[in-house]
Amino acid sequence: MERSVEVTTGESVAIAYELAGLGSRFFAVFVDFALQLAVAAAALLLAVWLVPGVAPAKAASAGKLAGALLLALAIVAAFLLFFGYFIVFEWLWQGRTPGKRIVGIRVVRDGGFPLDFTSSVIRNVVRLLEFSLGFYALSAFVVLASPLNRRLGDMAAGTLVVRDARYERAPAPMPRALEREDPVVRELSAAECDLVRRYAARRATLRNAARPAVAAKIAALVRPKLGATFDHLSDDDLLVHLAETALR
């Protein structure tokens, strides 16, 4: 069953997100796990080729100290690969890992804000506990029981996993470039400028049916304050244009 959640901004504009379901989340985990195993296997083969002492036939002749160091390095490398993988990708790829990107989902913070480093660390520390309890069996139960499709890591970090909707926006003719000192921009309050930026940053995650309604509400706030005529631009085009030119 598909679920969605509405986030209300400080300007009382509601933005709807479609929550990622259990199937898409587990398929993304499967893809990520397969990639991790592939990297681990390649690293092991490379180590066997570069360091003969780790080959089974020569393991007995390797010194105890060398063997202990190799084992410690292997444990650290495996930990970084299987734990740091999710943190690094989610932090640098705006809440997405390779698996999530393929499936078309991403992690966001409560309120629709982009995932930050701290939240990614928290949700993935809890992931270790969830993985140890029957390979995410507990996670599956919690996601199904949660009205927001959260696992324990999401609850601890205050995050949501949402669908990353995509669509192609037809290019529209743009008016003259706007500058920061332009009266068009100075008429907008700081809160309105922030709202425009947030819409432009999150529009790809909005469902196609919800995007026009959200854009219309925000455009209704800013159009009366613009010193130039933008009637030839749709609400979505106007907000994206302001975010990409005047409000950078």
SEKOL-132239 format. One record per residue (C-alpha): residue number from 0; x, y, z. Coordinates in Angstrom, 2 decimals, decimal comma. Example, Ala and Ser with C-alpha at 12.3 -4.5 7.8 and 13.67 -1.06 7.14 Angstrom:
2
{0; {12,30; -4,50; 7,80}}
{1; {13,67; -1,06; 7,14}}
% end
This chain:
248
{0; {0,00; 0,00; 0,00}}
{1; {1,41; 3,40; -1,02}}
{2; {1,63; 6,04; 1,67}}
{3; {2,36; 9,73; 1,51}}
{4; {3,13; 12,50; 3,94}}
{5; {2,51; 16,24; 3,80}}
{6; {5,09; 18,71; 5,10}}
{7; {3,89; 22,22; 5,93}}
{8; {6,45; 25,00; 5,59}}
{9; {6,61; 28,10; 7,75}}
{10; {4,58; 29,91; 5,09}}
{11; {1,73; 27,36; 5,43}}
{12; {2,49; 25,78; 2,06}}
{13; {2,01; 22,00; 2,10}}
{14; {4,47; 19,85; 0,15}}
{15; {3,50; 16,19; -0,36}}
{16; {6,01; 13,34; -0,55}}
{17; {5,28; 9,77; -1,59}}
{18; {6,92; 7,44; 0,91}}
{19; {9,12; 4,61; -0,34}}
{20; {7,59; 1,19; 0,26}}
{21; {9,17; -1,87; 1,84}}
{22; {9,82; -3,53; -1,52}}
{23; {11,72; -0,63; -3,07}}
{24; {13,75; -0,09; 0,10}}
{25; {14,82; -3,72; 0,32}}
{26; {15,65; -3,87; -3,38}}
{27; {17,88; -0,82; -2,91}}
{28; {19,59; -2,54; 0,04}}
{29; {20,07; -5,67; -2,08}}
{30; {21,74; -3,65; -4,85}}
{31; {23,99; -1,86; -2,36}}
{32; {24,91; -5,15; -0,64}}
{33; {25,77; -6,73; -4,00}}
{34; {28,04; -3,77; -4,83}}
{35; {29,74; -4,01; -1,44}}
{36; {30,39; -7,73; -1,92}}
{37; {31,80; -7,08; -5,39}}
{38; {34,19; -4,46; -4,01}}
{39; {35,19; -6,75; -1,13}}
{40; {35,87; -9,67; -3,52}}
{41; {37,95; -7,45; -5,81}}
{42; {39,95; -6,13; -2,84}}
{43; {40,57; -9,67; -1,58}}
{44; {41,82; -10,83; -4,99}}
{45; {44,05; -7,78; -5,22}}
{46; {45,46; -8,47; -1,73}}
{47; {46,20; -12,10; -2,61}}
{48; {47,99; -10,97; -5,75}}
{49; {49,98; -8,16; -4,09}}
{50; {50,72; -9,86; -0,75}}
{51; {51,62; -13,54; -1,18}}
{52; {51,61; -13,93; 2,59}}
{53; {47,80; -13,88; 2,62}}
{54; {47,50; -16,74; 0,15}}
{55; {46,30; -19,97; 1,82}}
{56; {49,35; -21,94; 0,67}}
{57; {51,73; -19,55; 2,37}}
{58; {49,64; -18,61; 5,38}}
{59; {51,55; -21,00; 7,64}}
{60; {54,89; -19,38; 6,82}}
{61; {53,70; -15,85; 7,48}}
{62; {54,84; -14,30; 10,72}}
{63; {52,36; -13,97; 13,57}}
{64; {52,79; -10,20; 13,70}}
{65; {52,29; -9,81; 9,96}}
{66; {49,26; -12,06; 10,09}}
{67; {47,76; -10,06; 12,97}}
{68; {48,35; -6,77; 11,14}}
{69; {46,76; -8,10; 7,98}}
{70; {43,78; -9,36; 9,92}}
{71; {43,36; -6,00; 11,68}}
{72; {43,58; -4,14; 8,38}}
{73; {41,05; -6,49; 6,83}}
{74; {38,60; -5,94; 9,70}}
{75; {38,97; -2,15; 9,52}}
{76; {38,57; -2,18; 5,72}}
{77; {35,49; -4,38; 5,93}}
{78; {33,94; -2,13; 8,59}}
{79; {34,58; 1,00; 6,53}}
{80; {33,19; -0,65; 3,41}}
{81; {30,00; -2,05; 4,92}}
{82; {29,34; 0,78; 7,40}}
{83; {30,92; 3,87; 5,86}}
{84; {29,48; 3,11; 2,42}}
{85; {25,96; 4,20; 3,39}}
{86; {27,11; 7,25; 5,34}}
{87; {29,38; 8,63; 2,62}}
{88; {26,98; 8,08; -0,26}}
{89; {23,90; 9,36; 1,59}}
{90; {25,77; 12,44; 2,75}}
{91; {27,41; 13,33; -0,58}}
{92; {24,59; 12,17; -2,89}}
{93; {21,76; 14,03; -1,16}}
{94; {20,33; 11,04; 0,67}}
{95; {20,98; 8,46; -2,04}}
{96; {23,22; 5,41; -2,34}}
{97; {23,80; 3,69; -5,69}}
{98; {20,98; 1,27; -4,83}}
{99; {18,60; 4,07; -3,86}}
{100; {19,50; 5,98; -7,00}}
{101; {18,70; 2,98; -9,22}}
{102; {15,38; 2,40; -7,47}}
{103; {14,50; 6,10; -7,41}}
{104; {14,29; 6,83; -3,68}}
{105; {16,17; 9,08; -1,28}}
{106; {16,48; 9,90; 2,43}}
{107; {15,34; 13,29; 3,72}}
{108; {15,03; 14,74; 7,21}}
{109; {11,70; 15,49; 8,85}}
{110; {10,23; 18,56; 7,23}}
{111; {11,68; 17,60; 3,85}}
{112; {15,12; 19,06; 4,61}}
{113; {18,19; 17,50; 2,92}}
{114; {19,95; 14,76; 4,84}}
{115; {22,97; 15,99; 6,81}}
{116; {26,05; 14,10; 7,99}}
{117; {24,90; 13,68; 11,60}}
{118; {21,54; 12,22; 10,62}}
{119; {23,20; 9,82; 8,21}}
{120; {25,60; 8,61; 10,91}}
{121; {22,77; 8,06; 13,41}}
{122; {20,51; 6,10; 11,05}}
{123; {23,41; 3,92; 9,93}}
{124; {24,69; 3,22; 13,43}}
{125; {21,25; 1,82; 14,19}}
{126; {21,46; -0,09; 10,88}}
{127; {24,20; -2,25; 12,43}}
{128; {21,80; -3,34; 15,17}}
{129; {19,01; -3,99; 12,69}}
{130; {21,31; -6,00; 10,42}}
{131; {22,45; -8,17; 13,33}}
{132; {18,82; -9,05; 14,18}}
{133; {18,02; -11,46; 11,39}}
{134; {19,26; -9,45; 8,39}}
{135; {16,74; -6,60; 8,63}}
{136; {13,86; -8,85; 9,71}}
{137; {13,10; -6,44; 12,55}}
{138; {13,38; -3,52; 10,11}}
{139; {10,77; -5,05; 7,82}}
{140; {8,32; -5,46; 10,68}}
{141; {8,87; -1,90; 11,94}}
{142; {8,49; -0,38; 8,46}}
{143; {5,19; -2,20; 7,92}}
{144; {3,91; -1,12; 11,34}}
{145; {5,03; 2,50; 11,02}}
{146; {2,54; 4,94; 9,44}}
{147; {5,50; 6,76; 7,86}}
{148; {7,33; 3,60; 6,68}}
{149; {10,18; 4,28; 9,10}}
{150; {12,68; 1,74; 10,34}}
{151; {14,36; 2,14; 13,73}}
{152; {17,25; 4,08; 12,21}}
{153; {14,82; 6,57; 10,66}}
{154; {13,06; 7,04; 13,99}}
{155; {16,36; 7,69; 15,77}}
{156; {17,67; 10,11; 13,14}}
{157; {14,37; 11,81; 12,31}}
{158; {14,45; 10,83; 8,64}}
{159; {12,09; 9,62; 5,93}}
{160; {12,70; 7,62; 2,76}}
{161; {10,71; 9,11; -0,12}}
{162; {10,32; 8,49; -3,81}}
{163; {12,52; 10,64; -5,98}}
{164; {10,04; 11,57; -8,72}}
{165; {11,51; 12,69; -12,01}}
{166; {10,07; 14,46; -15,01}}
{167; {11,39; 16,56; -17,86}}
{168; {10,55; 20,25; -17,72}}
{169; {10,14; 21,81; -21,16}}
{170; {12,48; 24,76; -21,61}}
{171; {10,73; 28,11; -21,42}}
{172; {11,91; 31,50; -22,64}}
{173; {13,54; 33,35; -19,80}}
{174; {13,40; 37,09; -19,20}}
{175; {16,44; 39,18; -18,54}}
{176; {18,83; 37,89; -15,93}}
{177; {18,09; 39,11; -12,44}}
{178; {20,70; 40,47; -10,08}}
{179; {20,71; 40,42; -6,29}}
{180; {20,29; 44,21; -6,19}}
{181; {17,33; 44,10; -8,57}}
{182; {14,09; 45,47; -7,04}}
{183; {12,44; 42,20; -8,09}}
{184; {14,45; 40,39; -5,45}}
{185; {14,50; 43,08; -2,80}}
{186; {10,71; 43,07; -2,60}}
{187; {10,74; 39,44; -1,44}}
{188; {11,19; 38,71; 2,25}}
{189; {13,91; 36,39; 3,48}}
{190; {11,29; 33,75; 4,29}}
{191; {9,83; 33,97; 0,78}}
{192; {13,27; 33,69; -0,81}}
{193; {14,00; 30,63; 1,33}}
{194; {10,66; 29,10; 0,34}}
{195; {11,47; 29,54; -3,36}}
{196; {14,90; 27,96; -2,91}}
{197; {13,45; 25,02; -0,98}}
{198; {10,82; 24,39; -3,64}}
{199; {13,42; 24,39; -6,40}}
{200; {15,65; 22,01; -4,43}}
{201; {12,84; 19,55; -3,66}}
{202; {10,62; 19,77; -6,72}}
{203; {12,08; 16,55; -8,14}}
{204; {10,80; 14,62; -5,12}}
{205; {7,22; 15,87; -5,50}}
{206; {4,61; 13,77; -7,19}}
{207; {3,70; 15,04; -10,66}}
{208; {0,08; 15,60; -9,57}}
{209; {1,08; 17,61; -6,49}}
{210; {3,80; 19,77; -8,03}}
{211; {1,55; 22,27; -9,89}}
{212; {-0,59; 22,88; -6,81}}
{213; {2,45; 23,52; -4,60}}
{214; {4,05; 25,78; -7,20}}
{215; {0,80; 27,75; -7,57}}
{216; {0,59; 28,43; -3,82}}
{217; {4,17; 29,69; -3,64}}
{218; {3,91; 31,69; -6,88}}
{219; {0,78; 33,37; -5,55}}
{220; {2,88; 34,71; -2,68}}
{221; {5,73; 36,07; -4,79}}
{222; {4,14; 37,20; -8,11}}
{223; {2,48; 40,32; -6,63}}
{224; {5,86; 41,47; -5,30}}
{225; {7,83; 41,06; -8,53}}
{226; {8,84; 44,23; -10,31}}
{227; {8,90; 42,55; -13,70}}
{228; {6,23; 40,74; -15,69}}
{229; {6,56; 36,98; -15,75}}
{230; {3,12; 36,09; -17,07}}
{231; {4,67; 34,04; -19,88}}
{232; {6,23; 31,66; -17,32}}
{233; {4,33; 28,93; -15,56}}
{234; {4,41; 28,91; -11,76}}
{235; {7,00; 26,11; -11,75}}
{236; {9,19; 27,83; -14,37}}
{237; {9,02; 31,11; -12,47}}
{238; {10,14; 29,60; -9,16}}
{239; {12,96; 27,62; -10,77}}
{240; {14,10; 30,71; -12,66}}
{241; {14,19; 32,84; -9,51}}
{242; {16,09; 30,13; -7,62}}
{243; {18,63; 29,63; -10,41}}
{244; {19,33; 33,29; -11,12}}
{245; {18,44; 35,88; -8,53}}
{246; {18,45; 33,83; -5,34}}
{247; {21,69; 31,91; -5,57}}
% end
